[in-house]
Every structure is written in structure tokens, then in C-alpha cells.
């Protein structure tokens, strides 16, 4: 009898627990998620705690577009060195270009507010488009969107574009910690101010990681360009206050390359300080102590800086470069490279004094011993040249200064974090030593002759495996088997069956000589079965340009990269050495001209994920994008639970036969 009673008590407690859990989930599900007009920014920035219930973080982002004329800039309103760091208001752009420039504003600012949450928080953002006559969409870098692929922000693929004067609500769970961004999908929007920081914190990094747990605070710098001047957080002048005396700060840096400098790097260094790089694209790495680091378009890097004892201003230096035509290296081309418009101001905190030898020797604080081993970390470059190069001012080009810049570390020289708490998460999984599927994507371009106004012009057509990507005519994620969509699909592995059983790999319009210019414009899809181990090989056969890519929904391991020999990239692919010793993880990668990179990941996240070309200078695509369709086979249905009333978009064509 006692036994029966004990079992009954256990069952009762289990049922009560399940009831409480179910009730809590219902409360969360039915909680109002519409921000009030007063609560445009409801901050979730707080110390993270494992015992805390995930919060619902509500925000509202209002996107506008302004035209700034040089003559209308109020130079009296330009921020002075005495003012604190922040974002710049409309009209506070430094003059530098003639004519007019268009810029995007988020909540009235060039470079929007930073959204700071804890891992697993639910983020709800109302994006209101107040740009007349232009649709937009917002992508959230670094987030898997595992259960919400329709919130990934790819127009006509995962959502309909947000039309002018309408609002779209994004709602997803922040499941990837680190330094991330939200930005407009098109490169023009991203580079012209429609961008902001998305910081996802974890308990481990705040309380346990040996380098990040005792920092005084986070500082985010989004480096971009506006009105011909460099901007940090939307400001042409920045005075970043920090406490002197060996205080540690974590700087989170993201670089948005200007439209005309997509092939170049931007070198960042802080006067008389070393930088301890601890994360790339939100993924922890083994700390790298460097004097400077080079950033390419889309790079996100975290570094720790320990302040000097002297309470004074230190220059934040940004070196610009241009391609030298030989190996893609970016050398100095601007005159004012040592800008004094960006400064780190050390404020005395009453605790000044010499640091211990232990702290000084680990590379966190600049001293004479460290100056003997200066290093540069080229975040955007996968492979370094055998002969090191030097950049800098005329002073740094002198022999005694060139010696300081001889050494550099590239991506293949970095390693994933070996910290005990993250080793299991970041360690290269043994199952990826072999793969189920290898996808080779060859990037190329060709000149095409076109006739306009009776004159002949040469145009450039970009393609991947011979396919030039265009966007679909229907909302693709909702029904990839749509009969209207299937005739426009292409790809070496995109045999997607429509409802009537028809399959097509290359659209009929692409059968040469039907296409007079030998180009094939289509929706390029590569199909991957869920759970497959994938090796993605990106081969850039372009002899002139580097190409930066961002992978939506996933992060990948960078296993190998090499320059192409005279025999061609494909002939040397199998001989390329793959590194399985803690390779770093990224979601953004630059493929240098005449080179290849080998990436691996497990396709565990079903959906349509874009391999996005960041270099498209206008519009949504220039043809170098690819969609990865991760799905079960055969794809009987999408299996995606869209929210009620989710907008759909497709062609509207009247009946074929009708009576007037």
C-alpha cells in the first residue's frame, strides 16, 4: 500500500510540475509583444544568470533615409573632442564630398542603437520602414534562426520585403553568443548607415572566462564611412573615455567597408597599446597578442585592452589601403592615416601604479619587453604571404619602423579556444573529419558586350558555376515546389520536384545559344540533406578581385586555404592540407583572388540559407549569391510553421481568357 501511495505522490508531483511548466509557456506565448510608443528601446542589458528565465526583449527600429548636401552641413554642430562617445544625429556629417549623399538613419541616428541581450533571450523588434518608395529587410548576423527561418531577413526568400510606411515584426531567440550585427540586406543599406550592434552575452564570458570575466565593460565600435570621412559608431570624431591604471576593457569591433574600398583592408591600432584578440565573428579563439589588426568587409573581432597608467589621450589609428595589383595587399593611399579625430582618453581612477610583472608579461599591457615582439593579425586574410609586407605612414616605411611590422598572423594561424568550459563546444568534432557531401562553387566573371543608345559597351557578368543569381518571383521559403518558381531554379544539385513531378536542373532559357551573351540568370540552389556533413569549397577564379561571403544560419570551420597554381585550383584541391587541430569557426570569409578556401559544417539546421556576396555594390545581388536548401529528402513539404497572417508575395497575372 505504501508503495502504491509513493508512486501516486510521484505521479502527482510530475503532473503538477508539467502543469506549471505548461502554464508558464502559455503565459510567455500570450504575452503582449508589441512595444509601446514610449518604450522604443526596452534594454535587456544585464549580468546574465543561468537560473534566470529568458527575457522577452522588445525594441522598435524606425528606418529613414536622408539626403545630406555639403552646403547644408552645420559645421558648428559637429561633435567636439570634449563630448562623450555616441551616435551622430542627422546633419552632423563632416564635409568631404561635393554634391549630395544619401544615408540611412535608424531611430534618427546614422548607425543604429546597440541591442544587448543574454543568450536564449527572445528578441522582438518592430521595424518600421519610413523610406519613401523603397522596400527593405533586416538580417541578423550570427543567429541560426533554428525554429524561425522566416526571420532571417532575405527578401523574396524568407520574407516579403518591408514596403514603404509599413511595419514588420521580427521575433526570434538569440541562440548564438558574441558580437553580431543587424543591418539592411542590400550592401548599399548596410554601408550607408542601416546597421547596428547585436550583442549576445553568456554567463561563461561574463563570470568564468579567464580573460573576459574581470573586464570593466564592453565598448562596441562599428567602423564605416560617411560623407567621405571615417566614422566610428556614426561619428566622424570619437573620444572614448576609459579608466587608466591597468583596467581591462573588451572592445567589440565590426568593419563595414566603404562602397569604393571593398577590396581593401583597414588596419586598426591604438597608440602605445597591444590588443589581445579573443573572438572572431562571436567565436572564442586562443588569445592573440598583437599590435594591430587588419579588418575586411564584414569582419567582427573582440579584443581585450588593458589601459596604461598615464591619464592622457591615445590615438585610435585606422590605416586605409589600396590594392597593389600583385597579391591583393592593401597599401596606404590616404594622406591623413594617423587621424587624431579618434582618441582613447585615459581618466585617472585613483589606483595608478606599476603593474605586476605577471600582468605585464602576458601581453595585456604595453611595455618595452613587448615591443620586441610586435605582431599584426590580419583577420580578413586566410593565408599570409611568404614575404611579409609593411604598411603605414612615411615614418613607418623607414627601416627602423618596418621592422616592427614584419610579423603577422593570418586566419590559418589562429586556433579555437581551448578553455575548459568551451572546449566541448568549440573543439573540432571528429565526425567532420569525413564528409557526406562536397560542394564546389567556382566564382568567375566575364565581359559581355551590350548595346545601349546605339553604342557598344562592355559589361561585367558575375557567376557561380556558370549561374548568375537572381531573386525568385514568389516567397520561396513558403513553397519551394511552387510551379511558378521551379522553372527558374538552377544548380548542380538542385533537382527539386514540383507538384506535377517535373524536375529541372538548368532552366530552358539558359540553354545556349538561346542566351546570346552566354549568361544564365536563375535562382541558384544547392540542395543538402539534413544532417549531412558538408565540405564547401569556394574557388575564386577572378584574377582581379577578392570576394567576401557571409553564410546565413550557420557557422563553419575554416580548414584550408591556398592560392591557385598555374595548373588551376581544382587540380590542387585534393592535395590541400586540411587542418583538424582546433580550426577557427566563422560565418564570414574573404576569398582572395585566384585562391580557394575549404569550409566544413554539419547541415543540422533545416531551411533556406543564403551564402551572401557582401560586395554587391548596388541592389540585392550582382549574381554571386547561392542558396543552400537544407531539407529532408524527398521534400514533401517545407515543414515550417509560419506565424498566422505572415505576408506572402508573388506575381499577379489576370486570367488567360476573359470577357470585357
N, C-alpha and C positions, 0 to 999 in steps of 0.2 A: 504493500500500500504506500509505504514511504517512497519507494522508487517511482511509482506512478505519479505521486504528488510532486516529486522533484522534477520529473520530466515535464509535467504540466506547468510548473513555475518557469522552467527554462523556455518552453514554447511561448508562454505569456510574455516573458521579457523580450524575447526575439520579436514577437509581433508588435509590442509597444515601441521597440527601437525602430522597426521598419515603418511604423505609423508616423513617428516623429520625423524620421528622415524624409518620408513621402510628403508630409505636411510642409517641411522646410523647402523642399524642391518646388512645391506648388506656390509657396509664398514668393520665392525668387522668380519663378516663371511669370507670375502675375503682377510683380512689382512694376509700378509705372516707370518707363524708361525714356520718357520724353522730358528733356531738360526744360526748365522754366526760363523765361526771358532774363531773369536776374542771375540765374546760375548758369552763365555761359561756360564757365570753366570750373568744374567741381573736382578739386585736386584730390588725387589718391596717393600723393607723395607722402610716404611714411616709412618707418622702420618695419621691415617685413617680419612676420612671425609664422612659424609652421602651424601653430594652433589656431590662427585666425581663419575665419571663414572668408573665402574670396569675396571681394567687394564688387559692386556694380559701379563703375566709374563713368560718369556722364559728362559729355562735352558737346559744345556746339562750335562749329567752324564755319565762318562766313567768308566766302571766296569772292573777291572783286578783282577788277583789272583797271589799272590807271595808266594813262599816258603822261610821261614826265618830259617836259620841254626844258632844254638847258636854260633858256631865258627866264623860266618860271621858278627855278630853284632858289629858295630863300637861304642864301649862304649864312645869314645870321642865325638860322635855326640849326645849322649843322652842329652835331654834338661835339663838345669840347672835351679836352683831356680830363677835366675836373669832374665830369659827370660819370655816374656808375654805368656798368655794362647793362645792355638791354637791347631790344629790337628798335628799329628806326621807324618813325611814323612816315606816312606818305608825304612826299615833297622834300625829305631830308637826304636826298642823294647828292653825293659830291659830283660836281660837273666834270666832264672828261670827254664826252662825245658831243658832236654837233647834232642838231636835229632833235628827234624825239625818240624815246624808248618806252616800250610797253612793259609793265611789271604787274605781277600778281600780288595781291595782299590777302593775308589770312587774319581775320579779326582786326583789320586795319593796319597790319604790320607786314613789311617785307620780311619773309621768314617767320613762319607761324609760331605759336606757343609750343613749348615742350610738354608732352603728355608723359607723366611719370606714374607708373603703377607697379604693383608687385606681381610676380609670376602667378599665373592662373586667375588673376582678376578678370572680370568680364568688362569689356570696354564697349560703350555705346556712344556713338558720335553722330550727331546730325550735321551733315554737310549741306549748306545752303549755297547754291550757285547764283551769284548776282552778276555774272559776266554776260552782258547782252550778246545774243546771237552765237554763243559758243557753249558746247557741251563739255563736261569734264568728268573725270572719275579719279578716285584716290586709291593708291596702292600702299600697303603696309608691309615694309620690308621685314624679313626675318621671321614672320609668323607663318605657321604651317596651314592655318585655316582648315584644320583637320576635319571638323564637322560643319564648317561653314565655307565651302569653296566658292560660294556665290558672293562672298565679301572680299574677294581678292583684288577687285578693282580693275579688271581688264575689260575695256569696253567691247561690247558685242560678243564676248566670250563668256564671262562670268556675270555680267550685269549690263543693262542698258545704260548708255551714258546719261549723266545727270543733266537734263535740259536746263536752259536758262530760267532763272527765277523759280526753280523747283528745289525740293529738299530730298535727299536720300539718307536713310539711316543705316550706318554700318554698325554691326553688333557681332563681336567675336571674343574668344578667350585668348588672352595673352599667354601663350604657352612656350615661348622661347625668350629666355632672358638675354639681356645685353643691350648694346647701343644700336638702335634702329631708327628708321625714318618713316614718316608718311609724306607722300608727295603726289603731285599730279602725274597722271600716267604718261603724258607726252613729255619729251625731253625739253621742249620749249617751256612748258609749265614748271617743270622741276628746276630748270636753270634760271628762271626768271622770278623766283620768289614763292611759288606754290610748294613749299616744303617746310617741314618742322621735325623736331626730335620726338622719338618714341622710346622712352627708357623703361625697360622691364627689369626690376630688381629681384634678387633672390636672397634668402636667408644666409646661404653659404658665403656669398660675396660680401655681404654686409657684416657678418659676425665671425666667420671661420677662416676665410682665405687669408694666408699669411701676409699678403701684400695689400689687400683691399679692405681688410676688416677695421683698420685703425685710421682710415683717412678722415680728414676734417669735413670733406664734402665733395660733391660732383660739380664739375663745370663742363657744359656742353658748348662746343664751338662748331657751327655749321659754316664752312668756308665756301663762299660763292663770289660772284661778281655782279655789280650793278652800276650802270651809268659809267662804264669804263674804269671803275675802281674795284679793288678787292673789298669784300665785305666779310665780317665775322658776325654771325647772328643778325644779319641785315644792317650792320653798321659799318660805315667807312672809317670810323675811329672807334677804338675799343681800349678802355682802361680797366683791366681785370684786377680787382683787389683781392689779395690773399694775405695771410699772416706770415710774417718772417719767423726765422728761428727753427728751421728743420721741421715744419709742419707739412704733412703729406696731403696732397690733393689728387683726385682722379679726374683727368681731363678726357672727355669723350669727344672725338673729332670726326666729323664727316666732311667729305670734299665733294663739291658739285662743280665739275669743270665748266668753264665758260663755253659758249657755243663755238667759238673760233679756236679753242685750245683743247679739243677733245683728245688729241694725240699726245698731249704733253703732261708732264708731271709737275706737282707743286711741292717743293721741299720746305718742310717746317722745322724750325729750331728755335729755342729760347735762349737768349743770351746768358752765358755762364752757367747753364744748367744741362744736366743729362736727363734723358727721358727713358723711363722703364716701361716698355710696351708689354701689356698684359693680356690684350684681347684684340681679335680681328673679326669684324662682322658679328660681334656678340659672342664669339667662341674664345674661351680662355686658352692661352698659349704659355709655354715656358717663358719666363720673363727675359726680355732682351734689353740690355742697357745700351742705349745709342745716344749719339749727339744730335742727330737729325733723322728725319724720316721723309720719304717721298710718297706722295699720295696721287692716285689716279682717280678718274671719274668713278664715283660710287663707293669708294673705299670708306670704311668705318673702323677707326682704330682707337683703343683706350690706352692711355699711358698714365703712370704714376709719376708725379713730380714732388720732390722734397725741397722746400724753399730754403734759400740762402739765409745767412744770419744778418746780412746787411739790409736795412729798411730803405730801399730805393726802388727806382723803376728799372725794369729789364725789358729789352726789346723782344717782341714776338716777330720773328723773321720769316718771311714767306718768299722763297725763291721761285721765280717763274722761268720756264724754258721753252725752247722750240726744237723741233726735230732736226737733227744734224744730217739726215739723209743717208747715214751709213748703217747705224744699228738701232735707230729709234730712240737714242739717248736724248734727253731734253736738256739743252744748254741755255744759259742765261741769254735773254734777249731784251729785257726791260732795263731801263737805267736805274730806276729807284727800287732796287731789290731789297735794300736794307731799310725798309719802311719804319718810320718812327710813329706811325699812326696807330700801331697796335702795341700795347705795353702791358707788362705784368707788374703791378705795383705791390711791393712788399711793405706791409704795415707792421710796425713793431708791436709785439704782443706781451712784452714784459718778460719773456723767457729766453732771450737771446743768450748765446754762448756757444762754445765749440761743441761739436757733436762727437760722440764716441767713435773710436777707431772702427768698431764693428759696423756702425751705420755708414761711415764714410767709405769703407772698403767694398760695400756691396753695390756701389754704383748709383745709389739714390741721391747722392749729394755731390756737386762738382768740387773737385779739389785737384791738386797738382798730379796726384797719382793717377787719377782717371784720365787726365789729359794725354797721358802716354798711350792710351788705347781708344782713340775715338772711332766710332763705328756709325755707319748710316744704314738704316733699314728701309729698303725700297719695297714698300707694301704693294705697289701696283705691278711689280715685275716678278714673274715667276722664276726666271733664270737670270743670273748675273753674267756679265761679260768676263772673259778670262782676264782682259786688261782693264783694271778699274779706271773709272773716269772721275773727273772733278768738275764741279760747277761752282759758281759763286761770283763775287764781285772781282774787280781788277786786283784788289788786295789779296783775295783768296787764291787768285791764279798764280801768285808768286810762289816759288818753290817751297818756302817755309810753311805756307798755308796749304798748298796742295797736299803736303804730306799728311795733314790732319784728316783729309777726306779720301784717303786711298782705300780704306777698307769699307766694305758694305755687305750687308746680309740681304738676301732675297727670300721669296716665299719658300723655296725648296730648302732653305737653310733653317727655317723655323720649325718648331715642334709643338704638338698639342700639350696642354697642361698635364703634368704628372702628379698633381695634388691628389691626396688620398681620397677626398670626397668626390672629385670629378673624374678620377681615373677610369672608373667603370663607364661613365657617360661619354667621355671624350676619347677613350682608347680605341684604336682602330679595331673593328670587330673581325675576328678570324674568318667569319663566313664570307667577308668581302675579298678574301684572297683569291677566290674564284668567282666568276660571274656567269649569269644565265644569258645575258644579252649584251652585245656590244653595238653601240650606235655611233657611226662615224658621220660627222657633219663637216662638210668642206665649204668654207666661206670663200667666195670669189666675186669678181666684178668684171664687167666687160663694157667696152664703149659701144654705144648704139647711135646710129645716125638718124636724126629726126628732122623733119621739115616743118618750120614754123614761119608764117608770113612769107612763104616763098623762099626762105633762106634755110640752108642746111646747118644743123648744129650737132655737136657730139654730146650725148647724154651718157650718164653712168648708170648701169643696171647692176644691182647687187643681188646675189642669190646664195642659197644654201642647198647643196646637192643639186643645183640647177633649178631650184624653185625659188621664186621671188614672192615672199609672203604678202598676202592681202587679208583684210579682216572679213569675217563672214557676214552674210546678209540677214542672218537670224541669230537670236540668242543661243549660242552654241551649247552651253552647258546644260540647258534645259532639255535638249533633244539632239544629240549628235547624229542621230539616224534620220533626221528630217530630210524628206525627199527634196526639198528646195536647196538644202545645204550640200548633200552628198556629191553632186556633180562638180562642186568647186573644191573638193578635198584632194590633196595630193600628198605624197610622201613615200619613202622606200618601204615603209611598214604600215601604211595607213589604210589597209583594206578593211574599211568599215562598212558593214552591210546596212543597207537601208531597209525600210519596212517591206518593200517588194522584192527583197532578196538580191537586188542589183549591187554589184561591187565595182569599185573603180579606184585605180591607184594613181593614174595620171589623167587629168581632165582632157576631154577631146580637143578643147581649144588649144592645148599645149602640144599637140602632135605637129611637129614640123613637117612640111613647110607652111602649115596653116598660120603659124605665128611668124610674121615677116621678120621680126627682129630677134628671133630665136630665144625669146624670154618667155617664161611660164609664170604667170601670176595666178596664185591659188592659195588656199588655206593649208599651209604645210603642217601636217600632223604626223608625229611618230608615236605609235601605239605600244604601250608597255603593260604587261600583265601585272596585276597587284602582287606584291611580294617578291618580284624578281630582283636579282642583284644586277645592277646596270653599270656598265663601263661606258661613259660618254667621252668620245674623243672629238675635240674641237680642233680643226685644222684650218689655219688661216693662210690661204694661198695668195692673198693680196700682197703684192710686193711693196706697197706704198704706205699702208695704214695699219695701225693696231685697232682691235675691236674689243670693247668691254661688254660683258654679258652679266645679267643678273637672273638667277633661277628662282622662280616663284615656288612657294610651297615646300621647298627642300633646302637642305644644305648638303654639300658634297665634300668628299675628301680629295685633296689635290695630291695625286700620286706621282705624276711625272710631267715634265715639260722639256722641250728641246727645240732647237732651231732646225729648220729643214735643210737637208743637204742638196747638192745638185741633182741627186737621183730622185728627189721628191719626198714628200712627207710620208706617204703611205708605205713606201718601201722600207722605211726605218722604224715604223710603228712597233712591230713585234720585238725589235731589238732594244727598245727604250726601257731603261731600268725603272721598275715601279718601286716606290719607297713604301714599305709597310711599317716602318718604325715611327709610330706616332705622327702620321701626316696631319697637317692642319686642316681644319674644316672652314669652309667659306660658303657664301651664297652669291658672291660677285667675283668675277675673274677677268683679267685683261689678257687677251690672246695677241701676242705681239706678231708683227708682220713676218711672214714666212716662218711660222713656228706652229707647234701643236701642243696641246695640253691634255692630259689624261685624268678624268674625274670619275669617281665611283660613289654610288649611293644605293640604298635599298628602296625600291618603289613601294613603300608601305602606305602612302597617302593617296587615296583614290581621288580623281578629279582631273580637270584640265589645267595644266600648269605651263606657263609661258617661260621659255628661255628668251629673255628680253634683251634686244640690242639697245644699249644705252646711248649709242652715238647717232641715232636718227635726229637730224638737226631740225626737222620740221614735221609736223603731223604725227601720226601714230606709229608709222613704220616706214622704213626705206627698203624692206624686203629681206632683212637678215634675221627676222624672228622665226621661232619654231614653237609649236605647241606640243607638249608631251601629254598624251592621253593615257592616264594610269587607270586601268579598269579591269574587271574580271572578264574572262572570255568564255563564251561569246557575250558581247554586250547587249543583253536582252533589254535592259533599261538603265537609266542613269543611277537610280537608287539614291538620289539626293532629295532630301526633304526641304523643299523651298518654303520660305515663310508665306503665310496667306497673303494674297494680293501682290505678290512680288511682280514688278513690272516686266513685261515681255516686249520684244521689239522684232519686227520682221517687215518684209515688203508688204505693201498693199497694192494689189492689182485687181482691177474690176473683172467681172465675168467675161469670158471669151466671147460669148454671144449675148447680146442684149437688145431690147427694143427701145427705141427713143419715143 
